[in-house]
Structure formats: C-alpha cells, structure tokens
C-alpha cells in the first residue's frame, strides 16, 4: 500500500525573524511513517519544521507553511491508497508579512490574521481522493463529539482523537493515548503508551480498515 503521511507543525511568518506556530514535535507522524515503512508499505512523508532526523527508507518532502503543505499534498496525493493527516497545521496566518524586522515601538501590537488552506477538508472536495482518509483531532474538551463531527465534515474514514489537555500525552511528549472514531459512532480506545508502540498499533488498524481501498 502507498501511504501519504503529514507530520509536524507549520510556521506562518510575521516578519523575517518571527512566526506563528504550535507545540507539535512531529513525533507521532514520524513514528507512523517509520511503522508503516517497517510493515512493508511505501511511505511519503510531508513534514513541517521539526528537529527529528530524516527517516531511512521513507520519501521525504519538507515544507514550512500551511500553503506549502497544501501544495505538497495536492502534488503527491495522486496514486496513494491511504493518507494520514497527523500534522498540526496552523488555522490562521498573518494577513500581511512584514518585510523588515518588526520594531518594538508601542505597548501593544495588533496582528490581522486570515484563515489558512483547509488541507484535510480539500482532500475529497478539491483533490478528488478516493482512498482511505485518516485525520487527527487534538482537543481539550468534548473530544469524541468534536472528533465525530470532524469525521463527517471532512469526509474521513477514520479520526484519531486525543485529549491534549491531559499531562504527558499529545503535543511535544513521548507518549500518547487516543481513541479511534469510525463512521456510525463506533469508537476504539487505545491505552496510553509510547508513540512508537502506538504508531505500530495504529498502522495495523489502518491496514485492516483500509484493505478494500488498497491496491495490494
């Protein structure tokens, strides 16, 4: 099976030295790519800026911004059997990037933000992808309800939901605890474990669930 995986944060520039971003380390996405490769799948990893070394045996595409990730997904998605969107893409970016370093001249500063491209929401509607589609939902409340809503709105086959308000799991941590949300309200909780072990379990579930979509 050929898999496209996104990982890491995006950086949305404010000026030449500052940017908007988030706490995503990319560890979950990289662990998924490594587990998929070890399971014999062909993997293309589109990564935002992280400190993790490149993976051996995985085709890598490096991006910085949400727009760059959108373009990379659109370019590389054709021919894939499944796609896993684990990247924490910025929802907003500065409406105007300042060409010179912003100086500290006032007590307050107001930035006008605009929406970034909806990458996951474009996979079905704009890119015409018919493979198995997996999204992530990192929430701090009503985790399952929000994940099920996202499953419907984005046209996903599976949403992997995690409560990032819990200490020691989620963003910038070595462990995670998630719930698989499937159509029809079905949920499969997976216990807290290392992201490496969880990735192997997730790839096994995705391989099983996506078998009607896969070419091999």
Backbone as a chain_set.jsonl record, in Angstrom:
{"seq": "XXXXXXXXXXXXXXXXXXXXXXXXXXXXXXXXXXXXXXXXXXXXXXXXXXXXXXXXXXXXXXXXXXXXXXXXXXXXXXXXXXXXXXXXXXXXXXXXXXXXXXXXXXXXXXXXXXXXXXXXXXXXXXXXXXXXXXXXXXXXXXXXXXXXXXXXXXXXXXXXXXXXXXXXXXXXXXXXXXXXXXXXXXXXXXXXXXXXXXXXXXXXXXXXXXXXXXXX", "coords": {"N": [[0.847, -1.193, 0.0], [0.502, 2.246, -0.761], [1.273, 5.028, 1.107], [0.497, 8.324, 2.139], [1.684, 10.596, 4.48], [1.299, 13.247, 6.766], [3.153, 15.44, 8.923], [4.221, 17.099, 11.968], [4.462, 20.683, 12.83], [3.279, 23.762, 11.273], [4.841, 26.81, 10.161], [4.012, 30.135, 10.234], [4.926, 33.043, 8.811], [5.582, 36.17, 10.451], [7.336, 38.314, 10.309], [10.731, 38.686, 9.044], [12.02, 37.308, 11.155], [10.216, 36.278, 12.996], [7.433, 34.106, 13.748], [4.176, 32.456, 13.592], [3.231, 29.536, 15.272], [2.933, 26.178, 16.618], [2.889, 23.711, 19.32], [3.525, 21.224, 18.302], [5.622, 18.41, 17.896], [6.086, 16.632, 15.887], [6.601, 13.985, 16.376], [4.64, 11.924, 16.494], [3.691, 11.686, 13.835], [6.089, 11.025, 12.498], [6.681, 8.625, 13.791], [4.53, 7.101, 12.882], [5.12, 7.026, 10.123], [7.538, 5.615, 10.176], [6.693, 3.174, 11.294], [4.878, 2.325, 9.34], [6.568, 1.998, 7.146], [8.211, -0.062, 8.142], [6.326, -2.052, 8.189], [6.147, -2.72, 5.59], [4.982, -1.012, 3.778], [4.826, 1.508, 1.196], [5.991, 4.697, 1.72], [5.335, 8.162, 1.811], [6.369, 11.037, 3.31], [5.273, 14.118, 4.333], [6.6, 16.799, 5.815], [6.455, 19.309, 8.299], [8.497, 21.894, 9.899], [10.736, 20.315, 11.966], [12.788, 18.807, 14.575], [13.589, 16.251, 14.221], [15.592, 13.646, 12.87], [15.841, 12.841, 9.316], [13.995, 10.033, 7.998], [15.115, 6.781, 7.217], [14.495, 5.067, 4.227], [12.086, 6.216, 3.745], [10.283, 8.37, 1.68], [10.803, 11.801, 1.639], [9.335, 15.023, 2.017], [9.93, 18.311, 2.615], [8.405, 21.051, 4.22], [7.358, 24.424, 5.108], [5.185, 26.264, 5.594], [1.529, 26.417, 5.902], [0.387, 26.774, 3.383], [2.411, 25.773, 1.723], [2.365, 23.102, 2.551], [-0.209, 22.383, 1.762], [0.062, 22.596, -1.053], [2.009, 20.616, -1.46], [0.677, 18.288, -0.644], [-1.395, 18.221, -2.542], [0.145, 17.783, -4.835], [1.406, 15.283, -4.372], [-0.51, 13.423, -3.574], [-2.033, 11.97, -5.584], [-2.249, 8.607, -6.692], [-1.845, 7.45, -4.243], [-2.884, 5.055, -1.795], [-3.851, 5.402, 0.74], [-4.152, 8.041, 3.165], [-2.739, 9.806, 5.832], [-3.333, 12.298, 8.017], [-1.574, 13.785, 10.183], [-0.288, 16.09, 10.835], [-0.015, 19.201, 12.599], [-1.466, 21.684, 11.489], [-1.35, 25.185, 11.08], [-4.193, 27.173, 11.79], [-4.597, 29.803, 11.206], [-2.914, 32.612, 9.659], [-0.679, 35.458, 9.507], [-2.186, 38.191, 7.874], [-0.69, 39.891, 6.361], [2.7, 39.771, 5.614], [5.41, 41.231, 7.171], [8.072, 42.947, 5.715], [10.481, 43.791, 6.833], [12.262, 43.463, 9.977], [10.078, 43.608, 12.695], [9.771, 46.368, 14.787], [9.965, 47.206, 18.283], [7.841, 49.416, 19.185], [5.553, 50.285, 20.418], [3.183, 49.895, 23.165], [1.319, 47.916, 22.746], [0.414, 45.533, 20.186], [-1.308, 44.848, 17.247], [-2.243, 42.17, 15.281], [-3.481, 41.293, 12.135], [-5.17, 38.433, 11.179], [-5.599, 35.752, 8.82], [-7.517, 33.016, 7.466], [-5.952, 29.866, 6.955], [-5.262, 27.464, 4.311], [-7.603, 24.798, 4.082], [-6.514, 21.843, 4.47], [-7.087, 19.046, 5.02], [-9.856, 19.129, 4.621], [-9.93, 19.589, 1.917], [-9.158, 17.328, 0.615], [-11.017, 15.378, -0.276], [-12.979, 17.054, -1.539], [-11.648, 18.9, -3.263], [-9.298, 17.702, -4.245], [-10.122, 15.249, -5.077], [-9.706, 12.715, -3.926], [-9.98, 9.233, -3.433], [-9.164, 7.278, -1.761], [-8.369, 5.67, 1.434], [-9.001, 7.69, 4.145], [-7.516, 9.378, 6.782], [-7.729, 11.352, 9.634], [-6.566, 13.542, 12.291], [-7.665, 14.562, 15.538], [-6.991, 16.85, 17.789], [-7.952, 17.727, 20.837], [-9.296, 19.657, 23.633], [-11.58, 19.449, 25.074], [-14.805, 17.816, 25.094], [-14.008, 15.668, 23.439], [-14.564, 13.278, 21.9], [-17.033, 13.895, 20.719], [-16.384, 16.182, 19.171], [-14.515, 14.996, 17.487], [-16.057, 13.096, 16.091], [-17.742, 14.829, 14.729], [-15.87, 16.102, 13.082], [-15.059, 13.938, 11.541], [-17.325, 13.542, 9.929], [-17.602, 16.074, 8.618], [-15.219, 16.388, 7.162], [-15.118, 14.214, 5.53], [-13.814, 11.867, 6.257], [-12.545, 8.502, 6.757], [-11.648, 7.608, 9.128], [-11.008, 9.034, 12.278], [-8.476, 9.964, 14.468], [-8.507, 10.578, 17.726], [-7.339, 12.672, 20.328], [-6.869, 13.792, 23.697], [-5.492, 16.649, 24.386], [-5.281, 18.125, 26.64], [-4.546, 16.611, 28.747], [-1.905, 15.833, 30.976], [1.377, 14.935, 29.872], [0.794, 13.56, 27.526], [0.189, 13.678, 23.962], [0.921, 16.741, 22.323], [4.361, 17.442, 21.846], [5.382, 15.384, 23.473], [6.469, 12.121, 24.654], [4.689, 10.085, 24.796], [1.34, 8.882, 24.061], [-2.247, 8.799, 24.04], [-5.1, 7.596, 22.589], [-8.286, 7.682, 20.846], [-9.936, 5.802, 18.453], [-12.138, 6.947, 16.062], [-14.875, 6.038, 14.24], [-17.081, 5.763, 11.333], [-20.634, 5.817, 11.981], [-20.575, 6.109, 14.677], [-18.936, 4.374, 16.061], [-16.331, 3.603, 18.345], [-12.899, 3.065, 19.248], [-10.935, 2.699, 21.881], [-7.505, 3.289, 22.588], [-4.876, 2.436, 24.74], [-2.737, 4.466, 26.9], [0.57, 4.818, 25.819], [3.932, 4.524, 24.487], [4.703, 6.694, 21.741], [5.902, 5.382, 19.642], [5.168, 2.648, 19.982], [2.397, 2.976, 19.875], [2.096, 3.929, 17.271], [2.702, 1.648, 15.729], [0.509, 0.056, 16.394], [-1.568, 1.658, 15.422], [-1.014, 1.701, 12.646], [-1.454, -0.992, 12.075], [-4.227, -1.163, 12.571], [-5.159, 0.684, 10.644], [-4.274, -0.526, 8.27], [-5.856, -2.826, 8.295], [-8.477, -1.749, 8.298], [-8.476, -0.306, 5.936], [-8.273, -2.08, 3.867], [-10.169, -2.67, 1.704], [-9.725, -0.406, 0.148], [-7.142, -0.49, -0.709], [-4.61, -1.189, -3.154], [-3.02, -3.324, -2.965]], "CA": [[0.0, 0.0, 0.0], [1.232, 3.517, -0.784], [0.728, 5.912, 2.133], [0.96, 9.696, 2.34], [1.546, 10.994, 5.879], [1.795, 14.584, 7.101], [3.654, 15.468, 10.298], [4.838, 18.32, 12.475], [3.716, 21.936, 12.781], [3.671, 24.702, 10.218], [5.269, 28.127, 10.635], [3.411, 31.194, 9.424], [5.798, 34.175, 9.124], [5.116, 37.516, 10.788], [8.385, 39.133, 9.701], [11.841, 37.769, 8.736], [12.552, 36.567, 12.304], [9.143, 35.788, 13.866], [6.39, 33.332, 13.071], [3.156, 31.791, 14.394], [3.344, 28.085, 15.157], [2.319, 25.468, 17.741], [3.798, 22.867, 20.084], [3.717, 19.901, 17.697], [7.012, 17.979, 17.707], [6.176, 15.748, 14.731], [6.972, 12.617, 16.761], [3.597, 10.959, 16.15], [3.712, 11.474, 12.391], [7.314, 10.312, 12.137], [6.525, 7.253, 14.272], [3.619, 6.444, 11.938], [5.853, 6.778, 8.878], [8.516, 4.554, 10.435], [5.951, 1.931, 11.482], [4.326, 1.923, 8.043], [7.697, 1.518, 6.346], [8.609, -1.354, 8.704], [5.279, -3.013, 7.844], [6.256, -3.03, 4.174], [4.257, -0.063, 2.938], [5.575, 2.595, 0.557], [5.591, 5.864, 2.51], [5.776, 9.517, 1.505], [6.145, 11.859, 4.497], [5.34, 15.565, 4.16], [6.917, 17.24, 7.169], [6.744, 20.671, 8.692], [9.81, 22.046, 10.533], [10.935, 19.545, 13.197], [14.196, 18.522, 14.875], [13.778, 14.807, 14.068], [16.373, 13.326, 11.669], [15.099, 12.182, 8.242], [13.836, 8.593, 8.156], [15.675, 5.941, 6.154], [13.5, 4.27, 3.529], [10.854, 6.994, 3.598], [10.413, 9.542, 0.813], [10.542, 12.982, 2.462], [9.102, 16.341, 1.434], [9.992, 19.285, 3.699], [7.672, 22.296, 3.988], [7.337, 25.345, 6.25], [3.897, 26.911, 5.838], [0.316, 25.69, 5.551], [0.222, 26.829, 1.93], [3.368, 24.829, 1.139], [1.883, 21.745, 2.816], [-1.367, 22.212, 0.876], [0.566, 22.349, -2.404], [2.714, 19.333, -1.474], [-0.341, 17.237, -0.599], [-2.05, 18.197, -3.853], [1.084, 17.221, -5.811], [1.837, 13.915, -4.104], [-1.616, 12.545, -3.207], [-2.431, 11.02, -6.628], [-1.548, 7.328, -6.661], [-1.78, 6.916, -2.883], [-4.021, 4.235, -1.372], [-4.348, 5.942, 2.007], [-3.479, 9.271, 3.599], [-2.87, 10.04, 7.268], [-3.029, 13.712, 8.244], [-1.251, 13.979, 11.598], [0.341, 17.401, 11.033], [-0.773, 20.25, 13.291], [-1.377, 22.818, 10.566], [-1.894, 26.432, 11.621], [-5.514, 27.555, 11.279], [-4.532, 31.198, 10.774], [-1.602, 33.197, 9.38], [-0.762, 36.91, 9.344], [-2.724, 38.591, 6.573], [0.399, 40.548, 5.633], [4.023, 39.515, 6.179], [6.209, 42.457, 7.193], [9.325, 42.645, 5.014], [11.603, 44.079, 7.727], [12.011, 43.075, 11.362], [9.139, 44.474, 13.394], [10.406, 47.033, 15.92], [9.159, 47.4, 19.485], [7.611, 50.866, 19.227], [4.329, 50.613, 21.153], [2.891, 48.981, 24.265], [0.536, 46.8, 22.216], [0.522, 45.296, 18.748], [-2.439, 44.103, 16.712], [-1.989, 41.452, 14.035], [-4.656, 40.797, 11.423], [-4.939, 37.065, 10.735], [-6.523, 35.19, 7.845], [-7.568, 31.564, 7.504], [-5.072, 29.113, 6.059], [-5.931, 26.465, 3.489], [-8.131, 23.619, 4.779], [-5.89, 20.741, 3.73], [-7.874, 17.822, 5.164], [-11.154, 19.344, 4.005], [-9.788, 19.665, 0.458], [-8.708, 16.047, 0.058], [-12.134, 14.818, -1.041], [-13.746, 18.018, -2.331], [-10.845, 19.573, -4.288], [-8.273, 16.833, -4.831], [-10.788, 14.07, -5.623], [-9.081, 11.499, -3.4], [-10.954, 8.182, -3.134], [-8.551, 6.285, -0.888], [-8.724, 5.657, 2.854], [-8.607, 9.004, 4.655], [-7.375, 9.407, 8.238], [-7.391, 12.641, 10.22], [-6.352, 13.611, 13.736], [-8.393, 15.613, 16.249], [-6.378, 17.171, 19.078], [-8.957, 18.555, 21.501], [-9.16, 19.845, 25.075], [-12.885, 19.171, 25.678], [-15.759, 17.153, 24.189], [-13.067, 15.118, 22.459], [-15.191, 12.324, 20.984], [-18.067, 14.604, 19.954], [-15.721, 17.0, 18.156], [-13.879, 14.102, 16.516], [-17.102, 12.538, 15.228], [-18.167, 15.916, 13.846], [-14.806, 16.284, 12.09], [-15.148, 12.776, 10.655], [-18.403, 13.791, 8.96], [-17.367, 17.288, 7.83], [-14.048, 16.268, 6.296], [-15.232, 13.036, 4.677], [-12.787, 10.895, 6.648], [-12.908, 7.131, 7.113], [-11.19, 7.403, 10.499], [-10.392, 10.141, 13.007], [-7.737, 9.566, 15.663], [-8.766, 11.678, 18.654], [-6.607, 12.67, 21.596], [-7.143, 14.89, 24.618], [-4.189, 17.279, 24.622], [-5.272, 18.795, 27.943], [-4.011, 15.676, 29.734], [-0.443, 15.959, 31.071], [2.24, 13.832, 29.473], [0.433, 12.952, 26.247], [-0.118, 14.648, 22.913], [1.962, 17.604, 21.77], [5.699, 17.563, 22.416], [5.576, 14.367, 24.501], [6.919, 10.83, 24.135], [3.583, 9.133, 24.883], [0.04, 9.359, 23.616], [-3.418, 7.959, 24.31], [-6.037, 8.055, 21.572], [-9.497, 6.919, 20.553], [-10.274, 5.738, 17.037], [-13.539, 7.281, 15.814], [-15.262, 5.485, 12.949], [-18.46, 6.076, 10.957], [-21.651, 5.119, 12.743], [-20.396, 6.327, 16.102], [-18.071, 3.363, 16.676], [-15.065, 4.088, 18.885], [-11.955, 2.061, 19.733], [-9.918, 3.367, 22.697], [-6.182, 2.678, 22.674], [-4.323, 2.915, 26.01], [-1.527, 5.282, 26.912], [1.784, 4.073, 25.501], [4.876, 5.335, 23.723], [4.237, 6.995, 20.389], [6.433, 4.341, 18.759], [4.294, 1.479, 20.102], [1.072, 3.367, 19.397], [2.147, 4.018, 15.807], [2.603, 0.287, 15.185], [-0.874, -0.374, 16.567], [-2.397, 2.433, 14.5], [-0.792, 1.225, 11.274], [-2.143, -2.282, 11.961], [-5.659, -0.868, 12.443], [-5.398, 1.344, 9.356], [-4.095, -1.539, 7.224], [-7.036, -3.694, 8.314], [-9.674, -0.998, 7.931], [-8.374, 0.25, 4.583], [-8.0, -3.133, 2.88], [-10.935, -2.537, 0.456], [-9.239, 0.735, -0.627], [-5.754, -0.671, -1.124], [-4.371, -1.92, -4.397], [-2.318, -4.556, -2.622]], "C": [[0.886, 1.248, 0.0], [0.523, 4.502, 0.138], [1.33, 7.306, 2.044], [0.68, 10.058, 3.792], [2.048, 12.426, 6.031], [2.168, 14.615, 8.578], [4.169, 16.85, 10.66], [3.927, 19.527, 12.437], [3.933, 22.641, 11.445], [4.101, 26.0, 10.893], [4.735, 29.183, 9.682], [4.13, 32.507, 9.741], [5.041, 35.459, 9.452], [6.043, 38.543, 10.14], [9.577, 38.205, 9.462], [12.346, 36.936, 9.911], [11.469, 35.959, 13.198], [8.105, 35.022, 13.056], [5.358, 32.856, 14.091], [3.298, 30.292, 14.188], [2.635, 27.44, 16.343], [3.315, 24.482, 18.332], [4.039, 21.49, 19.467], [5.2, 19.606, 17.477], [7.197, 17.159, 16.441], [6.436, 14.298, 15.081], [5.926, 11.585, 16.346], [3.604, 10.652, 14.657], [4.933, 10.705, 11.934], [7.252, 8.864, 12.606], [5.59, 6.462, 13.362], [4.33, 6.097, 10.637], [6.84, 5.63, 9.047], [7.829, 3.202, 10.582], [5.38, 1.417, 10.165], [5.411, 1.365, 7.135], [8.133, 0.136, 6.821], [7.595, -2.445, 8.371], [5.25, -3.331, 6.354], [5.512, -2.102, 3.246], [5.216, 0.956, 2.322], [5.084, 3.911, 1.153], [6.188, 7.144, 1.944], [5.385, 10.398, 2.677], [6.332, 13.33, 4.152], [5.463, 16.177, 5.547], [7.081, 18.745, 7.268], [8.079, 20.721, 9.411], [9.884, 21.325, 11.883], [12.432, 19.338, 13.411], [14.513, 17.037, 14.741], [14.594, 14.538, 12.808], [15.497, 12.677, 10.598], [15.072, 10.668, 8.433], [14.415, 7.853, 6.956], [14.553, 5.106, 5.543], [12.179, 4.964, 3.309], [11.125, 8.179, 2.689], [9.958, 10.776, 1.589], [10.301, 14.22, 1.6], [9.04, 17.328, 2.596], [9.249, 20.563, 3.307], [7.752, 23.163, 5.244], [5.912, 25.789, 6.587], [2.725, 26.004, 5.475], [0.107, 25.666, 4.04], [1.173, 25.854, 1.235], [2.923, 23.389, 1.369], [0.682, 21.421, 1.94], [-0.904, 21.848, -0.533], [1.255, 20.992, -2.501], [1.734, 18.168, -1.447], [-1.023, 17.112, -1.952], [-1.155, 17.542, -4.905], [1.282, 15.725, -5.624], [0.706, 12.946, -3.772], [-2.032, 11.568, -4.304], [-1.585, 9.745, -6.584], [-1.431, 6.717, -5.284], [-3.056, 6.123, -2.567], [-4.658, 4.76, -0.092], [-3.544, 7.18, 2.359], [-3.794, 9.51, 5.064], [-2.415, 11.465, 7.556], [-2.83, 13.954, 9.741], [-0.588, 15.321, 11.867], [-0.6, 18.35, 11.772], [-0.623, 21.539, 12.485], [-2.008, 24.057, 11.204], [-3.243, 26.745, 10.98], [-5.516, 28.97, 10.708], [-3.086, 31.599, 10.508], [-1.761, 34.712, 9.319], [-1.244, 37.27, 7.942], [-1.668, 39.268, 5.714], [1.706, 40.257, 6.353], [4.849, 40.786, 6.062], [7.6, 42.153, 6.652], [10.565, 42.884, 5.867], [11.243, 43.671, 9.154], [11.142, 44.11, 12.066], [9.796, 45.055, 14.645], [9.421, 47.215, 17.075], [8.96, 48.901, 19.697], [6.389, 51.257, 20.037], [4.085, 49.563, 22.229], [2.111, 47.762, 23.804], [0.732, 46.71, 20.707], [-0.667, 44.461, 18.312], [-2.047, 43.478, 15.383], [-3.313, 41.039, 13.413], [-4.321, 39.416, 10.869], [-5.981, 36.661, 9.707], [-6.458, 33.672, 7.914], [-6.546, 30.969, 6.541], [-5.902, 28.124, 5.246], [-6.401, 25.285, 4.348], [-7.641, 22.379, 4.034], [-6.744, 19.484, 3.806], [-9.231, 17.959, 4.486], [-11.121, 19.405, 2.491], [-9.521, 18.317, -0.189], [-9.798, 15.391, -0.778], [-12.685, 15.842, -2.038], [-12.953, 18.65, -3.466], [-9.86, 18.644, -4.989], [-8.859, 15.544, -5.399], [-10.204, 12.751, -5.156], [-10.15, 10.488, -2.998], [-10.383, 7.096, -2.232], [-9.023, 6.418, 0.549], [-8.145, 6.905, 3.506], [-8.657, 9.034, 6.18], [-6.996, 10.818, 8.68], [-7.143, 12.509, 11.708], [-7.202, 14.738, 14.308], [-7.756, 15.781, 17.619], [-7.285, 18.17, 19.779], [-8.658, 18.684, 22.99], [-10.477, 19.616, 25.813], [-13.779, 18.521, 24.632], [-15.026, 16.422, 23.067], [-13.76, 14.228, 21.442], [-16.244, 13.016, 20.123], [-17.446, 15.45, 18.85], [-15.072, 16.129, 17.08], [-14.908, 13.506, 15.559], [-17.631, 13.592, 14.259], [-17.143, 16.141, 12.737], [-14.807, 15.145, 11.079], [-16.171, 13.008, 9.55], [-18.055, 14.953, 8.032], [-16.254, 17.123, 6.809], [-14.112, 15.056, 5.372], [-14.209, 11.962, 4.985], [-13.386, 9.505, 6.866], [-12.563, 6.835, 8.567], [-10.64, 8.719, 11.045], [-9.723, 9.572, 14.255], [-7.788, 10.75, 16.623], [-7.895, 11.55, 19.892], [-6.882, 13.947, 22.378], [-5.817, 15.529, 25.01], [-4.16, 18.1, 25.911], [-4.689, 17.901, 29.032], [-2.49, 15.774, 29.787], [0.278, 14.716, 30.574], [1.87, 13.127, 28.193], [0.159, 14.052, 25.233], [1.096, 15.441, 22.491], [3.26, 17.543, 22.574], [5.934, 16.597, 23.579], [5.997, 13.064, 23.838], [5.809, 9.793, 24.115], [2.302, 9.758, 24.34], [-1.021, 8.344, 24.003], [-4.529, 8.465, 23.411], [-7.281, 7.18, 21.534], [-9.736, 6.965, 19.053], [-11.768, 5.976, 16.89], [-13.883, 6.905, 14.381], [-16.686, 5.893, 12.606], [-19.455, 5.244, 11.765], [-21.505, 5.261, 14.239], [-19.523, 5.311, 16.798], [-16.768, 3.993, 17.159], [-14.221, 2.923, 19.378], [-10.897, 2.793, 20.551], [-8.611, 2.582, 22.698], [-5.474, 3.271, 23.889], [-3.075, 3.762, 25.835], [-0.297, 4.403, 26.719], [2.729, 5.0, 24.751], [4.318, 5.583, 22.328], [4.741, 5.964, 19.383], [5.536, 3.114, 18.778], [2.901, 1.788, 19.567], [1.038, 3.424, 17.877], [2.028, 2.643, 15.169], [1.168, -0.222, 15.269], [-1.798, 0.366, 15.601], [-2.238, 1.967, 13.063], [-1.469, -0.121, 11.064], [-3.648, -2.075, 11.791], [-5.961, -0.268, 11.072], [-5.257, 0.358, 8.204], [-5.322, -2.439, 7.139], [-8.273, -2.956, 7.803], [-9.666, -0.541, 6.478], [-8.244, -0.808, 3.509], [-8.875, -3.063, 1.632], [-10.437, -1.415, -0.446], [-7.896, 0.444, -1.282], [-5.649, -1.487, -2.395], [-3.619, -3.201, -4.156], [-2.275, -4.702, -1.112]], "O": [[1.905, 1.29, 0.689], [-0.666, 4.778, -0.021], [2.543, 7.452, 1.889], [-0.43, 9.854, 4.282], [3.096, 12.782, 5.491], [1.575, 13.904, 9.39], [4.506, 17.658, 9.794], [2.759, 19.421, 12.062], [4.685, 22.163, 10.595], [3.766, 26.253, 12.05], [4.976, 29.13, 8.476], [3.962, 33.039, 10.839], [4.027, 35.791, 8.839], [5.596, 39.504, 9.513], [9.431, 37.0, 9.669], [13.039, 35.943, 9.692], [11.799, 35.18, 14.092], [7.922, 35.251, 11.86], [5.617, 32.849, 15.294], [3.465, 29.829, 13.06], [1.821, 28.087, 17.003], [4.463, 24.422, 17.892], [4.711, 20.663, 20.083], [5.938, 20.435, 16.945], [8.32, 16.999, 15.962], [6.489, 13.452, 14.188], [6.277, 10.494, 15.896], [3.532, 9.489, 14.26], [4.831, 9.828, 11.076], [7.717, 7.966, 11.902], [5.83, 5.284, 13.099], [4.162, 4.998, 10.107], [6.966, 4.775, 8.17], [8.314, 2.197, 10.062], [5.397, 0.214, 9.903], [5.197, 0.373, 6.438], [8.397, -0.744, 6.003], [7.949, -3.62, 8.281], [4.421, -4.121, 5.903], [5.416, -2.369, 2.048], [6.285, 1.226, 2.868], [3.891, 4.208, 1.097], [7.379, 7.211, 1.637], [4.205, 10.501, 3.009], [7.412, 13.745, 3.73], [4.541, 16.085, 6.358], [7.748, 19.374, 6.446], [8.744, 19.691, 9.531], [9.179, 21.685, 12.826], [13.243, 19.653, 12.539], [15.605, 16.608, 15.114], [14.323, 15.141, 11.77], [14.507, 12.026, 10.931], [16.017, 10.089, 8.969], [14.22, 8.263, 5.812], [13.755, 4.508, 6.265], [11.25, 4.379, 2.752], [12.088, 8.916, 2.899], [8.854, 10.797, 2.133], [10.972, 14.434, 0.591], [8.186, 17.195, 3.472], [9.435, 21.09, 2.21], [8.161, 22.697, 6.307], [5.487, 25.696, 7.739], [2.896, 24.968, 4.832], [-0.305, 24.648, 3.485], [0.789, 25.187, 0.274], [3.082, 22.544, 0.488], [0.566, 20.306, 1.432], [-1.416, 20.903, -1.134], [1.11, 20.292, -3.503], [1.931, 17.172, -2.143], [-1.207, 16.002, -2.451], [-1.649, 16.823, -5.773], [1.324, 14.977, -6.6], [0.949, 11.742, -3.696], [-2.36, 10.424, -3.99], [-0.362, 9.802, -6.456], [-0.968, 5.584, -5.151], [-4.15, 6.473, -3.009], [-5.855, 4.586, 0.133], [-2.408, 7.351, 1.915], [-4.946, 9.431, 5.492], [-1.246, 11.8, 7.36], [-3.769, 14.281, 10.466], [-0.347, 15.66, 13.025], [-1.817, 18.307, 11.592], [0.238, 22.371, 12.771], [-3.082, 23.973, 11.8], [-3.411, 26.597, 9.769], [-6.326, 29.3, 9.841], [-2.154, 31.009, 11.055], [-2.868, 35.204, 9.1], [-0.767, 36.72, 6.949], [-1.739, 39.227, 4.486], [1.815, 40.468, 7.561], [4.972, 41.353, 4.976], [8.238, 41.197, 7.092], [11.595, 42.246, 5.648], [10.067, 43.549, 9.497], [11.42, 45.309, 12.042], [10.321, 44.309, 15.472], [8.215, 47.359, 16.872], [9.795, 49.57, 20.305], [6.196, 52.439, 20.322], [4.688, 48.49, 22.219], [2.224, 46.69, 24.399], [1.151, 47.663, 20.05], [-0.992, 43.463, 18.956], [-1.579, 44.163, 14.474], [-4.176, 40.491, 14.099], [-3.318, 39.244, 10.176], [-7.106, 37.162, 9.718], [-5.462, 33.107, 8.367], [-6.31, 31.501, 5.456], [-7.102, 27.972, 5.474], [-5.678, 24.832, 5.236], [-8.278, 21.923, 3.085], [-7.091, 18.91, 2.774], [-9.707, 17.02, 3.849], [-12.16, 19.288, 1.841], [-9.643, 18.174, -1.406], [-9.527, 14.9, -1.874], [-12.84, 15.547, -3.223], [-13.514, 18.915, -4.529], [-9.617, 18.783, -6.187], [-8.174, 14.82, -6.122], [-10.204, 11.772, -5.902], [-11.11, 10.832, -2.308], [-11.053, 6.097, -1.967], [-9.948, 7.173, 0.849], [-6.942, 7.151, 3.431], [-9.689, 8.756, 6.79], [-6.05, 11.405, 8.155], [-7.469, 11.488, 12.314], [-7.434, 15.748, 13.644], [-7.956, 14.953, 18.508], [-7.378, 19.326, 19.366], [-7.868, 17.918, 23.543], [-10.498, 19.59, 27.044], [-13.543, 18.655, 23.431], [-15.381, 16.545, 21.894], [-13.566, 14.402, 20.239], [-16.334, 12.751, 18.924], [-17.926, 15.438, 17.717], [-15.079, 16.484, 15.902], [-14.662, 13.42, 14.356], [-17.932, 13.286, 13.105], [-17.514, 16.348, 11.581], [-14.58, 15.369, 9.89], [-15.917, 12.711, 8.383], [-18.19, 14.843, 6.813], [-16.339, 17.663, 5.706], [-13.244, 14.89, 4.515], [-13.781, 11.228, 4.094], [-14.58, 9.361, 7.126], [-13.121, 5.916, 9.168], [-9.901, 9.427, 10.361], [-10.325, 8.8, 15.001], [-7.189, 11.795, 16.368], [-7.731, 10.46, 20.44], [-7.095, 15.019, 21.813], [-5.102, 15.01, 25.867], [-3.138, 18.702, 26.242], [-4.371, 18.379, 30.121], [-1.845, 15.797, 28.739], [-0.154, 13.59, 30.821], [2.553, 12.184, 27.795], [-0.072, 15.206, 25.594], [2.18, 14.884, 22.318], [3.256, 17.586, 23.804], [6.603, 16.943, 24.553], [5.899, 12.914, 22.62], [5.953, 8.74, 23.494], [2.192, 10.974, 24.182], [-0.722, 7.177, 24.26], [-4.87, 9.647, 23.461], [-7.32, 6.092, 22.108], [-9.737, 8.039, 18.451], [-12.575, 5.29, 17.518], [-13.266, 7.389, 13.431], [-17.431, 6.326, 13.486], [-19.16, 4.122, 12.176], [-22.223, 4.611, 14.999], [-19.375, 5.37, 18.019], [-16.175, 4.817, 16.464], [-14.748, 1.921, 19.863], [-10.035, 3.453, 19.971], [-8.616, 1.355, 22.797], [-5.469, 4.491, 24.056], [-2.447, 3.775, 24.777], [-0.146, 3.374, 27.377], [2.368, 6.129, 24.419], [3.553, 4.775, 21.802], [4.077, 5.701, 18.381], [5.177, 2.59, 17.724], [2.295, 0.96, 18.888], [0.055, 3.011, 17.263], [1.325, 2.486, 14.171], [0.668, -0.851, 14.336], [-2.708, -0.233, 15.028], [-3.226, 1.849, 12.338], [-2.007, -0.374, 9.986], [-4.275, -2.735, 10.963], [-6.92, -0.675, 10.416], [-6.042, 0.401, 7.257], [-5.776, -2.776, 6.046], [-9.02, -3.478, 6.977], [-10.722, -0.402, 5.86], [-8.114, -0.466, 2.334], [-8.373, -3.375, 0.552], [-10.678, -1.436, -1.654], [-7.548, 1.055, -2.292], [-6.477, -2.354, -2.676], [-3.572, -4.073, -5.023], [-1.725, -5.678, -0.602]]}, "num_chains": 1, "name": "protein.A"}
